[in-house]
Amino acid sequence: MPILCKIHRGDFIESIHVAYAVVVNGEGEIVYSSGDPHYLTCVRSTLKPFQASATVKEGATKAVGFTPAESALMCASHNGEDIHVKTAESMLKKIGYDTSHYECGTHLPYDKESKIKLIRNDEKPSALHNNCSGKHAGMLCLAKHLQEDPKGYTDPDHPVQQLIMKQVKRFSELDEFPLVTDGCSAPVPFLPLFNIALMYQKFASGNYDELNTLFDAVTSNPYLIAGKDRFDTDFIEVMDGEAVTKVGGEGVRGLGIRTTKGEVYGIALKVLDGNQRCNPIATMAVLAEMGLLTRDQSEKLSSYKKIVLRNHRKIETGKIAVEL
């Protein structure tokens, strides 16, 4: 059975989001699945840590002196708050490039206050506000380290993307996969959920130097990964160095978690209709089903276990609840 995220209005079910999830252990075995564990989906931003791993592996981040916070931003889908913008700006400065080298495009910050601030000041957003600005700074860093022309660094044939896909093949254990274009113009693959879970098990396993560097950077700088009122940031912060998670567009999520018994699990989840509103609550349901959270951790993340729906007058109209 898939995960059913039921949207209640009053005592009635108004709509349902369907999600698939799979959990793998350190032996690469499926220990839990809901729905099709081999469902093929676009990885979207859930791929970011593995894209960043190529830059770390080649020694590019060390060469320019990226801090752990800057390395964490390479893995982020951030809100575009001041801390995110300034961190990306610092990364570009260390590389010796500016925003004209970015190929990610521009959009308003996800963060409401940051968006309002720009509008009130009659300022336009820059590529630094793009939620992928850290990832693209990492790609530019790799291009600079390879002494390659940064122009076209998002093209699948560019040496930067060739090295990234080499890492993706290594960690996904797949030799071939279809490539498409992500929202930020970089190539991104379609992968089975099982293989995404494998990748996140490796991310948390402690067995790969480049992933260890990024795991430590992310867990020590959770605010850089997303920002205010975001599940990724709140979850990583509560887990206190024992887990990472990364959302992706169209309802994808990857998660790697270390248990007190020394086990390491990788989890992949996909909301089939792409709606993000039940992504955190479905993730929490899988973690609860597997007993992967302590009571204290579960309580600290309680706001993501049942979502209350309110109208424009703040009157409670319903809730989002999950069935496994």
C-alpha positions as CSV (number, residue, x, y, z in Angstrom):
1,M,0.0,0.0,0.0
2,P,1.2,3.5,-0.7
3,I,1.2,6.3,1.8
4,L,-2.1,8.2,1.7
5,C,-2.0,11.9,2.8
6,K,-5.6,12.7,3.4
7,I,-6.8,16.3,3.4
8,H,-9.7,16.7,5.8
9,R,-12.2,19.5,5.7
10,G,-14.3,19.2,8.8
11,D,-15.2,15.5,9.2
12,F,-14.9,14.8,5.5
13,I,-11.9,13.9,3.2
14,E,-11.6,16.5,0.5
15,S,-8.6,15.2,-1.4
16,I,-5.8,12.7,-1.1
17,H,-2.1,12.8,-2.0
18,V,-0.4,9.5,-2.7
19,A,3.3,9.0,-1.8
20,Y,5.8,6.1,-2.3
21,A,8.7,5.5,0.1
22,V,11.5,3.0,0.4
23,V,14.1,2.4,3.2
24,V,17.4,0.6,2.7
25,N,20.0,-0.6,5.1
26,G,23.8,-0.7,5.0
27,E,23.7,-4.0,3.0
28,G,21.6,-2.3,0.3
29,E,18.5,-4.3,1.3
30,I,15.0,-3.0,1.3
31,V,13.8,-3.1,4.9
32,Y,10.6,-1.1,4.3
33,S,8.6,0.1,1.3
34,S,5.2,1.7,0.8
35,G,4.1,1.7,-2.8
36,D,6.6,0.9,-5.6
37,P,10.2,1.0,-4.3
38,H,11.5,1.1,-7.8
39,Y,9.3,4.0,-9.0
40,L,11.3,6.1,-11.5
41,T,11.3,9.8,-10.7
42,C,13.4,12.9,-11.4
43,V,15.8,13.5,-8.4
44,R,15.6,17.3,-8.7
45,S,17.3,19.1,-5.8
46,T,17.6,15.9,-3.7
47,L,20.7,15.3,-5.9
48,K,22.5,18.4,-4.6
49,P,24.8,16.8,-2.1
50,F,26.0,14.4,-4.7
51,Q,26.6,17.2,-7.3
52,A,28.6,19.0,-4.6
53,S,30.6,15.8,-3.8
54,A,32.4,16.1,-7.2
55,T,33.7,19.6,-6.2
56,V,34.9,18.3,-2.8
57,K,36.4,15.1,-4.3
58,E,38.5,17.1,-6.8
59,G,39.9,19.3,-4.0
60,A,38.3,22.4,-5.4
61,T,36.6,23.6,-2.2
62,K,39.8,23.1,-0.2
63,A,41.8,25.0,-2.8
64,V,39.6,28.2,-2.5
65,G,39.1,27.8,1.2
66,F,35.3,27.2,1.4
67,T,34.1,27.1,5.0
68,P,31.8,24.4,6.2
69,A,28.9,26.9,5.9
70,E,29.8,27.5,2.3
71,S,30.1,23.8,1.6
72,A,26.7,23.3,3.2
73,L,25.2,26.0,0.9
74,M,26.3,23.9,-2.1
75,C,23.8,21.3,-1.0
76,A,21.0,23.8,-0.3
77,S,17.6,24.8,-1.7
78,H,17.6,27.9,0.4
79,N,15.1,30.6,1.2
80,G,17.1,33.5,-0.1
81,E,17.5,35.1,3.3
82,D,20.4,37.5,4.0
83,I,22.6,34.7,5.4
84,H,22.1,32.6,2.3
85,V,22.8,35.5,-0.1
86,K,25.9,36.7,1.8
87,T,27.3,33.1,1.9
88,A,26.9,32.6,-1.8
89,E,28.4,36.0,-2.4
90,S,31.4,35.1,-0.3
91,M,31.8,31.8,-2.3
92,L,31.9,33.7,-5.6
93,K,34.4,36.1,-4.2
94,K,36.7,33.3,-3.2
95,I,36.4,31.8,-6.7
96,G,37.1,35.1,-8.3
97,Y,33.8,35.2,-10.3
98,D,30.7,37.3,-10.0
99,T,26.9,36.7,-10.7
100,S,27.4,37.2,-14.4
101,H,29.0,33.7,-14.4
102,Y,25.9,32.1,-12.9
103,E,23.7,30.0,-15.2
104,C,20.9,29.3,-12.6
105,G,18.7,32.3,-13.4
106,T,16.9,34.6,-11.0
107,H,13.8,34.4,-8.8
108,L,12.4,36.2,-5.8
109,P,13.4,34.7,-2.4
110,Y,11.3,31.9,-1.0
111,D,11.3,33.7,2.4
112,K,8.3,36.1,2.6
113,E,10.1,38.7,4.7
114,S,13.1,38.8,2.4
115,K,10.8,39.1,-0.6
116,I,8.9,42.0,1.0
117,K,12.2,43.7,1.9
118,L,13.3,43.7,-1.7
119,I,10.0,45.0,-3.0
120,R,9.9,47.8,-0.4
121,N,13.4,48.9,-1.3
122,D,12.5,48.8,-5.0
123,E,15.3,46.2,-5.5
124,K,15.3,43.4,-8.0
125,P,16.4,39.9,-6.9
126,S,19.7,38.6,-8.2
127,A,21.0,35.1,-9.0
128,L,22.3,35.1,-5.4
129,H,18.6,34.8,-4.2
130,N,18.1,31.8,-6.4
131,N,17.6,28.8,-4.1
132,C,20.3,27.0,-6.1
133,S,23.0,29.7,-5.9
134,G,25.2,27.7,-3.6
135,K,25.1,24.7,-5.8
136,H,26.1,26.8,-8.8
137,A,28.9,28.4,-6.9
138,G,30.1,24.9,-6.2
139,M,30.0,24.1,-9.9
140,L,31.8,27.3,-10.8
141,C,34.4,26.4,-8.2
142,L,35.0,23.1,-9.8
143,A,35.3,24.7,-13.3
144,K,37.9,27.1,-12.0
145,H,39.8,24.3,-10.3
146,L,39.8,22.3,-13.5
147,Q,41.0,25.4,-15.4
148,E,38.0,25.0,-17.7
149,D,36.0,27.8,-19.3
150,P,33.1,28.4,-16.9
151,K,30.8,29.3,-19.8
152,G,28.4,26.4,-20.4
153,Y,29.2,24.7,-17.1
154,T,25.6,23.4,-16.9
155,D,25.8,21.7,-20.3
156,P,25.8,17.9,-19.9
157,D,29.1,17.6,-22.0
158,H,31.0,20.2,-19.8
159,P,33.8,18.6,-17.7
160,V,32.0,19.8,-14.6
161,Q,28.9,17.8,-15.3
162,Q,30.9,14.8,-16.5
163,L,32.6,14.6,-13.1
164,I,29.2,15.1,-11.4
165,M,27.6,12.3,-13.3
166,K,30.5,10.0,-12.5
167,Q,29.8,10.6,-8.8
168,V,26.1,10.0,-9.4
169,K,26.8,6.7,-11.1
170,R,29.1,5.7,-8.3
171,F,26.7,6.3,-5.5
172,S,23.5,5.2,-7.3
173,E,25.1,2.0,-8.5
174,L,23.7,2.7,-12.0
175,D,25.6,2.9,-15.2
176,E,22.9,4.6,-17.2
177,F,19.9,6.8,-16.5
178,P,18.0,9.4,-18.5
179,L,19.0,13.0,-18.1
180,V,16.7,16.1,-18.2
181,T,17.1,19.8,-17.4
182,D,16.4,21.0,-13.9
183,G,14.8,24.3,-13.0
184,C,18.2,25.9,-12.5
185,S,19.4,24.7,-16.0
186,A,21.7,21.9,-14.7
187,P,21.3,18.4,-15.9
188,V,19.5,16.0,-13.5
189,P,18.7,12.3,-13.8
190,F,15.6,10.2,-13.4
191,L,16.4,7.4,-10.9
192,P,14.4,4.7,-9.1
193,L,13.5,5.5,-5.5
194,F,15.5,2.5,-4.4
195,N,18.7,4.0,-5.9
196,I,18.0,7.4,-4.3
197,A,17.7,5.6,-1.0
198,L,21.0,3.8,-1.6
199,M,22.7,7.2,-2.3
200,Y,21.4,8.6,1.0
201,Q,22.4,5.6,2.9
202,K,25.9,6.2,1.6
203,F,25.7,9.9,2.5
204,A,25.2,9.0,6.2
205,S,27.4,5.9,6.2
206,G,30.7,7.6,7.0
207,N,32.4,5.5,4.4
208,Y,33.2,8.2,1.7
209,D,35.5,11.1,2.4
210,E,33.8,13.6,0.2
211,L,30.3,12.7,1.5
212,N,31.6,12.8,5.1
213,T,32.9,16.4,4.5
214,L,29.4,17.4,3.3
215,F,27.5,15.5,5.9
216,D,29.5,17.3,8.6
217,A,29.0,20.7,6.9
218,V,25.3,20.2,6.5
219,T,24.7,18.9,10.0
220,S,26.7,21.7,11.6
221,N,25.0,24.4,9.4
222,P,21.3,23.3,9.1
223,Y,20.1,26.8,8.6
224,L,22.1,27.1,5.4
225,I,20.3,24.1,3.8
226,A,16.9,25.7,3.8
227,G,16.1,28.4,6.4
228,K,13.3,29.7,8.5
229,D,10.2,27.5,8.8
230,R,11.6,24.7,6.6
231,F,11.4,21.0,7.4
232,D,14.9,20.3,6.2
233,T,16.5,22.8,8.5
234,D,14.3,21.9,11.5
235,F,14.8,18.2,11.1
236,I,18.6,18.3,10.7
237,E,18.9,20.6,13.7
238,V,16.8,18.3,15.9
239,M,18.7,15.3,14.8
240,D,22.0,16.9,16.1
241,G,24.5,15.4,13.7
242,E,22.8,12.0,13.2
243,A,20.8,12.6,10.0
244,V,20.5,14.7,6.9
245,T,17.6,15.3,4.6
246,K,17.1,17.1,1.3
247,V,13.9,18.0,-0.4
248,G,13.5,18.1,-4.2
249,G,11.0,19.6,-6.6
250,E,7.8,17.8,-7.3
251,G,7.6,16.1,-3.9
252,V,10.9,14.2,-3.8
253,R,13.0,13.7,-0.7
254,G,16.1,11.9,0.3
255,L,17.1,11.2,3.9
256,G,20.1,9.5,5.6
257,I,20.0,8.6,9.3
258,R,22.3,7.0,11.8
259,T,20.8,5.1,14.7
260,T,22.0,4.6,18.3
261,K,22.5,0.9,17.5
262,G,25.1,1.9,14.8
263,E,22.8,1.2,11.9
264,V,22.6,3.6,8.9
265,Y,19.5,3.8,6.8
266,G,18.7,5.6,3.5
267,I,15.2,6.8,2.7
268,A,13.7,8.0,-0.5
269,L,10.2,9.4,-0.8
270,K,8.1,10.7,-3.7
271,V,4.7,12.4,-3.6
272,L,3.2,11.3,-6.9
273,D,1.3,14.4,-7.7
274,G,4.3,16.6,-6.9
275,N,2.5,18.5,-4.1
276,Q,4.9,19.4,-1.3
277,R,2.4,20.0,1.5
278,C,2.4,16.4,2.7
279,N,6.1,15.7,2.1
280,P,7.2,16.4,5.7
281,I,4.2,14.6,7.3
282,A,4.7,11.5,5.1
283,T,8.4,11.5,5.9
284,M,7.6,11.7,9.6
285,A,5.2,8.8,9.2
286,V,7.9,6.6,7.7
287,L,10.3,7.5,10.4
288,A,7.7,6.6,13.0
289,E,6.8,3.4,11.3
290,M,10.5,2.4,11.4
291,G,11.1,3.6,15.0
292,L,13.9,5.8,13.9
293,L,13.2,8.8,16.1
294,T,13.5,9.0,19.9
295,R,10.5,10.3,21.8
296,D,12.3,13.6,22.3
297,Q,13.1,14.0,18.6
298,S,9.5,13.2,17.7
299,E,8.1,15.7,20.1
300,K,10.4,18.5,18.9
301,L,9.2,17.8,15.3
302,S,5.5,17.4,16.4
303,S,4.4,20.3,14.2
304,Y,5.2,18.2,11.2
305,K,3.3,15.1,12.4
306,K,-0.2,16.6,11.9
307,I,-0.8,19.7,9.9
308,V,-3.7,21.8,10.9
309,L,-5.4,23.7,8.0
310,R,-6.7,27.2,8.7
311,N,-8.6,29.8,6.5
312,H,-7.7,33.4,6.0
313,R,-9.3,34.3,9.4
314,K,-7.1,31.7,11.1
315,I,-10.2,29.5,11.8
316,E,-9.3,25.8,11.8
317,T,-11.0,24.2,8.8
318,G,-9.3,20.7,8.7
319,K,-6.1,18.8,8.8
320,I,-3.7,16.7,6.8
321,A,-3.3,13.2,8.2
322,V,-1.3,10.2,7.0
323,E,-2.2,6.5,6.5
324,L,0.5,4.0,5.8
